[in-house]
Each structure stands twice: as structure tokens, then as C-alpha cells.
Amino acid sequence: MKNRLKELRAEFGLSQQELATRAGVSRQTVIAVEKGRYDPSLPLAFVLSGIFGRPIERIFTPDTDPAQR
């Protein structure tokens, strides 16, 4: 899954730790999500969506075309 987390964090002037605190997760979780090593749970995706005021699909997108799965 691709994401715009790092870009949005920069746009909002948030450090990884600040985002982690707001989202109720560890900084390591934020790092892993940003690097694409961890796909967030649906509840976490909704929390991040709320923090950035963007729909989930504007933050996270699939790596491949769903029709190819």
C-alpha cells in the first residue's frame, strides 16, 4: 500500500513523534507506515484521516490495480 503520510506530515508541520502522539501510536509505527513496511489497521487509518482532514483514499492507495488481484 502506498501512502502520503510523510508528505502530509510535512504539510502540517508535524514530526513523527507529534503525529504518533496525536494518533495514539508509537513513533516506530509511524515510521513503519510511512516506509510502507506496515499497513495500518482500519481504525488507525480513520484516526489519521481525521488528523489530516482527508478521506482515507486520499492518504492510502493500493500498490496495484485491484482488478489484477
Contacts in CASP RR format, 6 or more apart in sequence:
PFRMAT RR
TARGET T0000
AUTHOR 0000-0000-0000
METHOD contacts of the structure
MODEL  1
MKNRLKELRAEFGLSQQELATRAGVSRQTVIAVEKGRYDPSLPLAFVLSG
IFGRPIERIFTPDTDPAQR
1 36 0 8 1.000
1 39 0 8 1.000
1 60 0 8 1.000
1 61 0 8 1.000
1 62 0 8 1.000
1 63 0 8 1.000
2 36 0 8 1.000
2 60 0 8 1.000
2 61 0 8 1.000
2 62 0 8 1.000
2 63 0 8 1.000
3 33 0 8 1.000
3 34 0 8 1.000
3 36 0 8 1.000
3 59 0 8 1.000
3 60 0 8 1.000
3 61 0 8 1.000
4 58 0 8 1.000
4 59 0 8 1.000
4 60 0 8 1.000
5 19 0 8 1.000
5 30 0 8 1.000
5 33 0 8 1.000
5 34 0 8 1.000
5 48 0 8 1.000
5 59 0 8 1.000
6 34 0 8 1.000
8 52 0 8 1.000
8 54 0 8 1.000
8 59 0 8 1.000
9 15 0 8 1.000
9 16 0 8 1.000
9 19 0 8 1.000
9 34 0 8 1.000
12 51 0 8 1.000
12 52 0 8 1.000
14 22 0 8 1.000
16 27 0 8 1.000
16 30 0 8 1.000
16 31 0 8 1.000
16 34 0 8 1.000
17 27 0 8 1.000
19 30 0 8 1.000
19 51 0 8 1.000
20 26 0 8 1.000
20 27 0 8 1.000
20 29 0 8 1.000
20 30 0 8 1.000
22 51 0 8 1.000
23 29 0 8 1.000
23 30 0 8 1.000
23 44 0 8 1.000
23 47 0 8 1.000
23 48 0 8 1.000
23 51 0 8 1.000
24 47 0 8 1.000
25 44 0 8 1.000
29 38 0 8 1.000
29 40 0 8 1.000
29 44 0 8 1.000
32 38 0 8 1.000
33 39 0 8 1.000
33 40 0 8 1.000
40 48 0 8 1.000
40 60 0 8 1.000
45 56 0 8 1.000
45 59 0 8 1.000
45 60 0 8 1.000
46 56 0 8 1.000
48 56 0 8 1.000
48 59 0 8 1.000
49 55 0 8 1.000
49 56 0 8 1.000
49 59 0 8 1.000
52 59 0 8 1.000
END
